[in-house]
Amino acid sequence: MATGTDEIIRAWAARGRRLEVADAGTTVWDEGDGEPVVCLHGVPSSSFLYRKVLDALAARGRRGIAFDLPGLGLADRPRDFDYSWSG
C-alpha cells in the first residue's frame, strides 16, 4: 500500500490510461463491469477525489468511469487551450 503523497499519486496514475481528446491528453479510469457511472470532478479539483468511489462502484457491480478535465489533475495543460466555461 502506498503511504507517501508521491507514491499515492503514482499508484493512482498507474490505474488509469492516457487518452488524447481535442489535442489535449488526459487520463481516464474505467473500473468494474455493469451499468456505467461517470464521475465528473469540479473546478479546481481532479478525478483523484473518486479513487475510492470507483472501487466501491466496482464492488457493487457497477462500472465507474472518471477522467481529468483539461488543465486539472493528470490532464495536459496546453497554453493555447480555451479554459473558459464557454470554450
PyMOL CGO cylinders between C-alpha atoms (Angstrom):
from pymol import cmd
from pymol.cgo import CYLINDER

trace = [
    CYLINDER, 0.00, 0.00, 0.00, 1.32, 3.44, -0.96, 0.3, 1, 1, 1, 1, 1, 1,
    CYLINDER, 1.32, 3.44, -0.96, 1.92, 5.72, 2.01, 0.3, 1, 1, 1, 1, 1, 1,
    CYLINDER, 1.92, 5.72, 2.01, 3.63, 8.93, 0.83, 0.3, 1, 1, 1, 1, 1, 1,
    CYLINDER, 3.63, 8.93, 0.83, 1.84, 11.55, -1.28, 0.3, 1, 1, 1, 1, 1, 1,
    CYLINDER, 1.84, 11.55, -1.28, 4.03, 10.93, -4.33, 0.3, 1, 1, 1, 1, 1, 1,
    CYLINDER, 4.03, 10.93, -4.33, 3.54, 7.16, -4.03, 0.3, 1, 1, 1, 1, 1, 1,
    CYLINDER, 3.54, 7.16, -4.03, -0.23, 7.53, -3.73, 0.3, 1, 1, 1, 1, 1, 1,
    CYLINDER, -0.23, 7.53, -3.73, -0.43, 9.76, -6.82, 0.3, 1, 1, 1, 1, 1, 1,
    CYLINDER, -0.43, 9.76, -6.82, 1.85, 7.43, -8.82, 0.3, 1, 1, 1, 1, 1, 1,
    CYLINDER, 1.85, 7.43, -8.82, -0.33, 4.46, -7.85, 0.3, 1, 1, 1, 1, 1, 1,
    CYLINDER, -0.33, 4.46, -7.85, -3.45, 6.39, -8.91, 0.3, 1, 1, 1, 1, 1, 1,
    CYLINDER, -3.45, 6.39, -8.91, -1.89, 7.36, -12.26, 0.3, 1, 1, 1, 1, 1, 1,
    CYLINDER, -1.89, 7.36, -12.26, -0.89, 3.73, -12.90, 0.3, 1, 1, 1, 1, 1, 1,
    CYLINDER, -0.89, 3.73, -12.90, -4.52, 2.63, -12.58, 0.3, 1, 1, 1, 1, 1, 1,
    CYLINDER, -4.52, 2.63, -12.58, -5.56, 4.91, -15.45, 0.3, 1, 1, 1, 1, 1, 1,
    CYLINDER, -5.56, 4.91, -15.45, -4.82, 5.11, -19.15, 0.3, 1, 1, 1, 1, 1, 1,
    CYLINDER, -4.82, 5.11, -19.15, -3.88, 8.08, -21.31, 0.3, 1, 1, 1, 1, 1, 1,
    CYLINDER, -3.88, 8.08, -21.31, -6.36, 9.40, -23.87, 0.3, 1, 1, 1, 1, 1, 1,
    CYLINDER, -6.36, 9.40, -23.87, -5.96, 12.20, -26.43, 0.3, 1, 1, 1, 1, 1, 1,
    CYLINDER, -5.96, 12.20, -26.43, -9.05, 14.40, -26.80, 0.3, 1, 1, 1, 1, 1, 1,
    CYLINDER, -9.05, 14.40, -26.80, -9.15, 17.64, -28.82, 0.3, 1, 1, 1, 1, 1, 1,
    CYLINDER, -9.15, 17.64, -28.82, -5.34, 17.92, -28.86, 0.3, 1, 1, 1, 1, 1, 1,
    CYLINDER, -5.34, 17.92, -28.86, -5.17, 17.72, -25.06, 0.3, 1, 1, 1, 1, 1, 1,
    CYLINDER, -5.17, 17.72, -25.06, -4.22, 14.48, -23.34, 0.3, 1, 1, 1, 1, 1, 1,
    CYLINDER, -4.22, 14.48, -23.34, -5.93, 13.32, -20.21, 0.3, 1, 1, 1, 1, 1, 1,
    CYLINDER, -5.93, 13.32, -20.21, -6.05, 10.24, -18.02, 0.3, 1, 1, 1, 1, 1, 1,
    CYLINDER, -6.05, 10.24, -18.02, -9.13, 8.03, -17.77, 0.3, 1, 1, 1, 1, 1, 1,
    CYLINDER, -9.13, 8.03, -17.77, -10.02, 5.47, -15.12, 0.3, 1, 1, 1, 1, 1, 1,
    CYLINDER, -10.02, 5.47, -15.12, -12.52, 2.78, -16.11, 0.3, 1, 1, 1, 1, 1, 1,
    CYLINDER, -12.52, 2.78, -16.11, -13.09, 0.10, -13.49, 0.3, 1, 1, 1, 1, 1, 1,
    CYLINDER, -13.09, 0.10, -13.49, -15.67, -2.58, -12.94, 0.3, 1, 1, 1, 1, 1, 1,
    CYLINDER, -15.67, -2.58, -12.94, -18.47, -4.02, -15.06, 0.3, 1, 1, 1, 1, 1, 1,
    CYLINDER, -18.47, -4.02, -15.06, -22.15, -3.36, -15.32, 0.3, 1, 1, 1, 1, 1, 1,
    CYLINDER, -22.15, -3.36, -15.32, -24.12, -0.16, -15.64, 0.3, 1, 1, 1, 1, 1, 1,
    CYLINDER, -24.12, -0.16, -15.64, -21.71, 2.79, -16.06, 0.3, 1, 1, 1, 1, 1, 1,
    CYLINDER, -21.71, 2.79, -16.06, -21.48, 5.65, -13.59, 0.3, 1, 1, 1, 1, 1, 1,
    CYLINDER, -21.48, 5.65, -13.59, -19.47, 8.68, -14.78, 0.3, 1, 1, 1, 1, 1, 1,
    CYLINDER, -19.47, 8.68, -14.78, -17.75, 10.62, -12.01, 0.3, 1, 1, 1, 1, 1, 1,
    CYLINDER, -17.75, 10.62, -12.01, -17.09, 14.21, -13.11, 0.3, 1, 1, 1, 1, 1, 1,
    CYLINDER, -17.09, 14.21, -13.11, -15.00, 16.43, -10.86, 0.3, 1, 1, 1, 1, 1, 1,
    CYLINDER, -15.00, 16.43, -10.86, -15.43, 20.17, -10.42, 0.3, 1, 1, 1, 1, 1, 1,
    CYLINDER, -15.43, 20.17, -10.42, -13.01, 23.08, -10.67, 0.3, 1, 1, 1, 1, 1, 1,
    CYLINDER, -13.01, 23.08, -10.67, -10.43, 23.25, -9.14, 0.3, 1, 1, 1, 1, 1, 1,
    CYLINDER, -10.43, 23.25, -9.14, -10.22, 19.55, -8.44, 0.3, 1, 1, 1, 1, 1, 1,
    CYLINDER, -10.22, 19.55, -8.44, -9.38, 16.24, -10.11, 0.3, 1, 1, 1, 1, 1, 1,
    CYLINDER, -9.38, 16.24, -10.11, -10.58, 12.69, -10.53, 0.3, 1, 1, 1, 1, 1, 1,
    CYLINDER, -10.58, 12.69, -10.53, -8.36, 11.74, -7.59, 0.3, 1, 1, 1, 1, 1, 1,
    CYLINDER, -8.36, 11.74, -7.59, -11.44, 12.50, -5.48, 0.3, 1, 1, 1, 1, 1, 1,
    CYLINDER, -11.44, 12.50, -5.48, -13.08, 9.39, -6.92, 0.3, 1, 1, 1, 1, 1, 1,
    CYLINDER, -13.08, 9.39, -6.92, -10.29, 6.86, -6.30, 0.3, 1, 1, 1, 1, 1, 1,
    CYLINDER, -10.29, 6.86, -6.30, -12.24, 5.11, -3.53, 0.3, 1, 1, 1, 1, 1, 1,
    CYLINDER, -12.24, 5.11, -3.53, -15.61, 5.67, -5.20, 0.3, 1, 1, 1, 1, 1, 1,
    CYLINDER, -15.61, 5.67, -5.20, -14.51, 3.70, -8.29, 0.3, 1, 1, 1, 1, 1, 1,
    CYLINDER, -14.51, 3.70, -8.29, -13.55, 0.77, -6.06, 0.3, 1, 1, 1, 1, 1, 1,
    CYLINDER, -13.55, 0.77, -6.06, -16.90, 0.93, -4.27, 0.3, 1, 1, 1, 1, 1, 1,
    CYLINDER, -16.90, 0.93, -4.27, -18.84, 1.08, -7.55, 0.3, 1, 1, 1, 1, 1, 1,
    CYLINDER, -18.84, 1.08, -7.55, -16.96, -1.93, -8.93, 0.3, 1, 1, 1, 1, 1, 1,
    CYLINDER, -16.96, -1.93, -8.93, -17.62, -3.85, -5.70, 0.3, 1, 1, 1, 1, 1, 1,
    CYLINDER, -17.62, -3.85, -5.70, -21.34, -3.18, -6.20, 0.3, 1, 1, 1, 1, 1, 1,
    CYLINDER, -21.34, -3.18, -6.20, -21.40, -4.44, -9.78, 0.3, 1, 1, 1, 1, 1, 1,
    CYLINDER, -21.40, -4.44, -9.78, -21.17, -1.05, -11.48, 0.3, 1, 1, 1, 1, 1, 1,
    CYLINDER, -21.17, -1.05, -11.48, -18.66, 0.36, -13.93, 0.3, 1, 1, 1, 1, 1, 1,
    CYLINDER, -18.66, 0.36, -13.93, -17.02, 3.52, -12.59, 0.3, 1, 1, 1, 1, 1, 1,
    CYLINDER, -17.02, 3.52, -12.59, -15.54, 5.97, -15.08, 0.3, 1, 1, 1, 1, 1, 1,
    CYLINDER, -15.54, 5.97, -15.08, -13.59, 9.11, -14.16, 0.3, 1, 1, 1, 1, 1, 1,
    CYLINDER, -13.59, 9.11, -14.16, -11.29, 11.44, -16.08, 0.3, 1, 1, 1, 1, 1, 1,
    CYLINDER, -11.29, 11.44, -16.08, -9.42, 14.67, -15.51, 0.3, 1, 1, 1, 1, 1, 1,
    CYLINDER, -9.42, 14.67, -15.51, -10.68, 17.83, -17.19, 0.3, 1, 1, 1, 1, 1, 1,
    CYLINDER, -10.68, 17.83, -17.19, -8.13, 19.85, -19.24, 0.3, 1, 1, 1, 1, 1, 1,
    CYLINDER, -8.13, 19.85, -19.24, -5.63, 21.67, -17.08, 0.3, 1, 1, 1, 1, 1, 1,
    CYLINDER, -5.63, 21.67, -17.08, -6.51, 19.73, -13.93, 0.3, 1, 1, 1, 1, 1, 1,
    CYLINDER, -6.51, 19.73, -13.93, -5.20, 16.59, -12.26, 0.3, 1, 1, 1, 1, 1, 1,
    CYLINDER, -5.20, 16.59, -12.26, -3.19, 14.41, -14.63, 0.3, 1, 1, 1, 1, 1, 1,
    CYLINDER, -3.19, 14.41, -14.63, -4.54, 16.10, -17.78, 0.3, 1, 1, 1, 1, 1, 1,
    CYLINDER, -4.54, 16.10, -17.78, -2.33, 18.15, -20.09, 0.3, 1, 1, 1, 1, 1, 1,
    CYLINDER, -2.33, 18.15, -20.09, -2.22, 21.92, -19.69, 0.3, 1, 1, 1, 1, 1, 1,
    CYLINDER, -2.22, 21.92, -19.69, -1.79, 23.29, -23.22, 0.3, 1, 1, 1, 1, 1, 1,
    CYLINDER, -1.79, 23.29, -23.22, -1.04, 27.01, -23.32, 0.3, 1, 1, 1, 1, 1, 1,
    CYLINDER, -1.04, 27.01, -23.32, -3.35, 27.69, -26.29, 0.3, 1, 1, 1, 1, 1, 1,
    CYLINDER, -3.35, 27.69, -26.29, -6.34, 25.79, -24.86, 0.3, 1, 1, 1, 1, 1, 1,
    CYLINDER, -6.34, 25.79, -24.86, -9.54, 27.74, -24.09, 0.3, 1, 1, 1, 1, 1, 1,
    CYLINDER, -9.54, 27.74, -24.09, -10.19, 27.07, -20.39, 0.3, 1, 1, 1, 1, 1, 1,
    CYLINDER, -10.19, 27.07, -20.39, -13.28, 29.30, -20.22, 0.3, 1, 1, 1, 1, 1, 1,
    CYLINDER, -13.28, 29.30, -20.22, -16.71, 27.89, -19.41, 0.3, 1, 1, 1, 1, 1, 1,
    CYLINDER, -16.71, 27.89, -19.41, -17.93, 28.77, -22.91, 0.3, 1, 1, 1, 1, 1, 1,
    CYLINDER, -17.93, 28.77, -22.91, -14.83, 27.25, -24.59, 0.3, 1, 1, 1, 1, 1, 1,
]
cmd.load_cgo(trace, "trace")
